[in-house]
Amino acid sequence: MTNSKKIVKNTGILYGRMLLSMGISLYSTRLILNALGSTDFGIFSLTASVISLLSFLNAAMATSTQRFLSFYQGKESLDMQKQVFKSSMIIHLFLAIILVLILLSAGIFLFNGVLNIPVDRLDAARYLYYCMCGSLFISIISVPFTATLVAHENMTWIAIILIKETLARLAIAIFISYIDSSRLETYGILTVASGAINFIMHANYCFRKYDECTMQGMFQFSKKITKELLAFVGWNLLGSLCNVARNQGIPVMLNIFLGTIVNASYGVAAQISGQMSLISSNMLKAINPQIMKAEGAGERQKMLDLAMAGSKFGFLVLAAFAIPCIYEMQALLNFWLGNPPEYSVIFCQLILSSILINQLTIGLPSAIQSTGKIKIFQIFISLATLSYLPLAYVFLKLKLPPYFVLVLAITTELLIGLIRVAFLKKVTGLHFTYFIRKVLIKQAIPVMLSVVLCYVLVSTVDFSFRFILTIPLITLFFLASVYMFSLQPSERNSLNQVLKKMLSKVQRRKFVTQD
């Protein structure tokens, strides 16, 4: 299978999994809320949030492990892949033990008057906290296996496992709906058990399928590789920490200066941005291993072409949904929330715009990661990310309207994009004109045409639930424009072949059904 076909196939698998998981997760949350009640669900959310703050660790670690595995796959060095896997397992095992010990110690402090939990539910909350610590341990030691699957571009198995996890959460939600007592404790222990089963399935599959996954000589690992992995993780972790600080700091500042109503508006915008970000991140997950392998094989130009494709398609896939949603945000929020909080419409519009700006260069960090030269890059990106907080504080202190904070976010994303392009030029020799030709120009025509169509439709058509017509129509028009103006001949040909293959399968099944 060619690289383009593999990317298209893997992206399709990830999107299918995402849509199914989103639907089931939303329904599961409703069941859990009804089963636990407001108090216990609040305890669950509060307790889980203490643990979830550390989830960024997994992303940084997985990216680092996957980078090294893909890089040495490109070099066709099985021995080095084994060394990377063993080093990664040792690092993750020790990290999991240390973090869980810290969290267990912190739990003594948190549940001794710090967290505001009803006295009669304190034991249940403490039990759930311990279960969440167990889930975190399992999640961390699973990272080397997940990274291995991504490095081998086995998105099918990743999708299967994640769908099973989603279905397990649904089964747990249904089960606790039918028991009369200890629902919170039962939910906690079943969540840990589900995670443990999925980890065993992950590990068993990788040990059987991939030669680099081996426990033989586990403690005879390469100190050099371990040191490189730790350094890589450390710099990636810096970027992740700065993102967490920004994402957590802005709602705190909005609360201090403007109160909970503005927090509610920002919360709505954050939920929408999270779902929209998933759309492009799935595509990027499918293309990242190819970028790492190309650099490992010494194919620098191919690596840059893939990074440009990641930026181009990351933006276009998101823009297909985001542009019509920006225009119809008022109607969408009215339909979803009934009476959306003040500022929520403009918050959502601005935060979607900032995400689109980010997507313009979203493939470039993967290219920089593939070279291994990330220290200076992460320092500059982290400084640009953190600069947002003091500037936002100044804006709020000057009593500017709260949406100026998100206008500032757009400016920050533009700065981060320029840093990405400049740094990739420094480490790989990328020409800015090449980036403009391969990415920006290819994105411009569909965007301009869709913006014009959005304006015309919104100005001339007016009826209740107009978005039911405008959003699908504009999205289809945008995708048609992408097909005509944004795809390279080779990309268009690969897409045509995939679509023909899918159509052929549908026709064969239809024929068999009729017989």
N, C-alpha and C positions, 0 to 999 in steps of 0.2 A: 504494500500500500504506500502511495506517495505521501510526502509530508503534508501537502495541502489537504488530501483526502482524510488523512488521519486526524488533522486538526479539526476539520469540519465534523467528522464522526464523533470525536471526543467532546466537542462543544455541544453537539446535539444531545449526547448522553447526559452531560452535566445539566443542561437546561431542563430536560425531561425530569431528571431527579429533583431539581430545584422546585419546579412547579408542583410536583406531587408532594414533596416534603412540606412546602409552604401551606398547601391546602390542608394536609393532615395535621400539621402543627397548630394551625389556627383553631381547628376543631378540638384538638386535644387540650389546648389551653382553656377553652370554654368548659370542657368536661371537668378539668382539674379544678377550675375556679368554683364550679357548682358543687363538686364533691367536697372540697376542703372548706369552703366558706371563706368569707372575706378575711377573717382574722388569721386562719392558718395559711391561706394563700399569701397574705402579706408577710407572714413569718418565713414562708418558703422563699419569696422573692428577696426579702432582706438577707436571709442567710446565704442564699445562692449568690447574691451580688458580691458578697465579701470574697467568695472563691472566684467568681467570674472575672474580677479585676485582674487575675493572673492569667487569663486565657490568652493574652497577647504573647505570653512566653511560648506557647505551642506554635503560633504562627511564625515567630522568629526562628525557633529551632527547626521546624519543618522545612522552611525555606532554605536554611543553611545546609541541612543534611541532603535535601533534594538537589541542591546546586552541586555539591561534591560528587554525589552518585551519578548525576547526569553528565557532569564534566568528564569523569573517568569512563563512563560508557562511551562518550565520544572518542576517547583515547583507546577504547577497547582493552582496558586493563582490569581484568577480573580481580586480580590480587589487590589492587588499590581500592576497588569497590568493597571487597571484604573488610579491608582495614577501616574504611569510612564507616561501614555498618557497625563493626565491633566498637569503634570509638564512640559512635553515636549512642549505642546501647548503654555503654558505661556512663557517659555523660548524663543521659536521661534518667538512668536508674539512681545515680547519686543526687541529681537535682530533685527528683521526685521525693526521695527520702528526706532531704533537707527541708524542702518546702512544706511537706506534710508535718514534720516536727515543729516547724515555726508556727504553722497554722493551729496545730493542736495546743501549743503553748499560748498563742494569742487567744484561743477560744476561752481559756480560763479567765482572761481579762475581759473579753467581750461580753461574756455571760454573767459577769459579776457587777451588774448595774450600768454598763455602758450602753448596751442595746436596750431600746424601750420595748420590752416584750412582757405581756401579761404573765403574772407569777404562775398561774395554773398551766401555762403552756411553755414554761421555761425548759422543763425536762425534754419535752418533745422537740423544741427548737435546738437544744444541745445535741440530741440524738441525730437530728437531720444534719446538723453541722458536721458531725463526725462522718456521716454518710457522704456528704459533699467532699470532704477531704479524701475519702476513699475513691470517689469518682475522679478527682483531680489526679491522684496517683496513677490510676489506670490510664487516664487521658495522656499524661506525660510519657509514660513508658510505651505508649502506642505510636508515638511520633515517628520513630525510625521505620516502622512498617508502613505507615501512611506515606512517608517520604519515598520509600522504595517503590510503592505502587505508582505514585505520581511520576517518579523518574522513569519508570517503564511505560508511562502513558496508559496504564491499565485503568482507564476511567470507568469501564464497565463494572469491575469488581468494587471500586470505590463507591459507585452509585448503588450497587446492590447492598453493600454494608450500611450505607447511610439511610437507604430506604428501610432496611430492616430495623435500624435504630429508631426511625420515625414511627414505624408500625409498632415497635415495642413500647414506645411512649404512649401511643394510642391505647394499646392493650392494658397498660398500667392504669391509664386514666379511667378506662371502662371498669377495670377490676376494683379500684378503690371506690368507685361509685356504688358498688354493691356490698361493701362491708360497713359495719356500724360503728366500729371503734378503731382507735390507733391509725387513722388514715394517713396522718402526716408521717408517722414513723414507718408505716408500710410503704408509702411512696418513696421514702429515702432509701430503704433497703432494696426495693425492687429496681430502683434506678442504678444502684451500684451493681446489682446482679446482672442487669442488662448490659452495662458497660463492660463487665468482666467477660461475659459471653462473646460480645463483639470483638474484644481484644484477642480472645483465644482463636476466634475464626480468622481474624486478620493475621495473627502470628502463624497459625497452622498453614494458611494458604501461602504466605511468603516463604516459609521454610521449605515447603514442598516444591514451589515453582521457581524460585530465584536462587541461583548458586551463591550469590554474595551473602545471603541470609543464612548464617550458620552460627551455632553456639560453640563450635569446636575452637579451642584456644581463645575463648572469649576474653580472658584477662591477659592475653599476649598481644595487646593492641599496640599500634604505632603511636609513640609519644609525639612525633612530628605532626601526624594527621590530627591527633587530639588537640594539640596546641593550635593548629590552623582552624579547626572547627570551633574551638572556644573563642578565638579572636573574631571569627566571622559572626558567630552568634552574638558576641558582645556588642559589636557595632550595629548589627541588625536590631538588637534589643534596645539600643539607644534611640533609634528611630521610632520603635514601637512605644517606648516609654513617653517620648515627646508627643506622639499622637494621642496617647491615653491622657496625658496631662492637659492637652488642648481640649479634647472632647469632654473631659470631666470638669475642666476649669470654667468653660464658657457658661454652662447652666448655673454654676455656683455664683458667678459674677452677676448674671441676669437676675438671679434670686435676690442677691444682696441689694442691688440697685432698684429693681422693678417689681419684685414679688412673684408669687406663685402663678399668677395668670399668664405672665410672659413665659414662665417656665413651661407651662402647659402648651403654649404655642410652639416653643422650641422643641418640646418633646414630640409633638405631632410631626414637625419637620424632620426630626432625627429618625423617626420610624420610617418615613417615606424614603429618606436618603439611604437608610440601611437596606431596604428592599431593592431600590434602584441600583445600588452598588453591587449587589449580588449578581445582577444581570451581566455586567461586564467582567466581574471577577472570575466567573465560571469560564468565560472564553479565554481569559489570561492564564488560568490554570492549565488549560489544554495546550497552550502554545509555549509556556515557560520551559518544559523539558527539552523541546527542540532547540531553543536558544542556547541552553547550557551545553547540549551535545555538540552543536555546531562549533562553539568556541573550543570545546575540548578536542575536537577533531582538527582544529587549526583552520576552520573555514570562517574567517572573520567577516567577509562580505555577506555570506549566508546568514550569519548571526545577526548582523545589522538589518538585513532585509526582513528577518522574522520579527525583530524588535519594532521596526517601522510598521509591519503588518499588525502587531499587537496593539500599537497606539491607534492606528487607523480604525481597526475593527472594534477595539474597546470603546472608542468614542461613538462610532456609527451605531453599534448595537444599542448602546444606552440612549443615544439621541433619538432613535426611532420611537421610543416610549416617552422620553423626557420632554421633548419639544411640544407635542400636543398636550401633555399633562400640565406644563407651565401655563399654557394658554387657557386651559379649562380647570385650573386649580380651584377656583371658587366653587364651581359646580361639583367637582369631585369631593371636596371637603364637606360641602353641604349634604351631599348624598351619604357620605361615610359617617359623619359625626352629627349631622342634624344642625347643630349650632356651634360651629368651630370657634375656638378662642380667638380673641383679638390678636392681630398680627400674624396668625397662623398661615394665611394665604401668602403674604409677601415673604414670610420666613421660608415657606416651602419652595416658592419660586426662586428665591436667591440661593438656597442651599442646593437645589438641583442645578442651577447655573454654575455654582462652584465645583460641583462634581463633574460636570461636563468639561470645565477648564482642566481639571485634574486628568481626565481621560485623554486629553490631547497628547500627553507624553507618558501615558501609563505603561507602555512597553519598554521605555528606556531604562528604568531601574533594573529590570531583569537583565538587560544587556550589560549594565555596569556590574551587576552581581556576577555575571558569567566570567568577567575578567579577573575577579577576586580583589580588585582595587576599590574597596568600599570605605576605607577609614575616613579620608578627607571628605568624600561624598556625603557620608552619613552625618558628619559634623556640620557641614553647611546646610543640609536639609533639616537637621534638628534645630539649628539656630533659626532658620526661616520659619519653621513650624512654631517654635516657642515665642517668636517675636509677635505672633498674633495676640497672645495673652496680654502683655502690657499695653499694646496699642488699643485693644478692645477695652481695657480698663480706663484708658484716657478718654476714649469716645463716650463711655458711659458716665464718667466723671464730669464731662462737659455737658451732660444732659442732652446729647444728640438722640434722635429716635432710635429705638432698639434695633431696627433693621439695618442700621449703619454697621453694626457688628458683623453682619453677614455680607455686606458690601466689602468690608475689610477682608473677609474670608476669600472672596473672589480675587482680590488683589494679591493675597498671600499665595493662592494657588498659581497665579501667573508667575510670581517670583520663583516658586518651586519648579515650575515647568522650565523656566529659563536656566535655572541651575542644572537641571537634568540634561538639557541639550548641551550646555557649555561643558559640563563634566564629561559627557560621552565623547564630545569632540576632543577633549584633552587626552583621554585614555585610549580611544580607538581611531582618532583621526576623522570622525564623522564631519562632513561639511553641512553647515546650516541650510544651504540651498538644497541639498539632497533631502533633508528632513522636510523642508517646505514642499518640495515637488512630490515626495512619496506619501506624505501624510496630510499636511494642511490643505493643499489644493484639492486633493481627493475628497476631503471632508466638506469643503466649502460649498460646492454646487448643490448637493442634496439638502444641506442646511438652509441655504438661501431660498431654494424653491419651496421647502416645507414651511419656512417662516412666512413667506408670501401667502401660501395657501391657508395657513392658520389665520392670518390676519383677515383675509377675504371671507373665510367661513364664519369667523367670530363676529365680523362686522355686518354680515348680510343675513345670517341664519339665527333665529332666536325662538327657541321653544324649550319646554321643560325636558330635562335629561338630554340636552343637545349633545353632550359628550359621548353618548352611546353611538352617535353617528360620526362625530368629528374625529375622535381618537382613533378608531379603527381605520377610517378613511385616510387620515394623514399618515398613520404608521405604514399602511400599504403603499401609499404614494412615495413616502420616504424610502422604503425598501426597494421599490422599483427604480427610483432615482439612483440609489446606491448601485444596483445591478448595472445600470446603463453608464454611469459616469465615474464610479469609484473603484470598480474592480479591474484588476489587470487581466489581460486575456487568459493567462494561466489560471488565475483565481476563478474567473467566470467559467472556464472549462471544467475545473474540478468540481465546482458547485453544480454545474449541469449534469455531470456524471453521477454525483451523489443523488440528486433529485430523480434522475432517470432510474437509478437502481431502486430507490424507494418506491417509485411509481410502479415499476415492474413487479416488485414484491406484493404490492397492494392488488394489482391486477391478477396475479397468480392466485392469491388467497380468495379473491372474489370468484375466480373461475372454479376453484376447488369447492367453495361453498355452494355455488350453483349446481355443480354435479351431485 
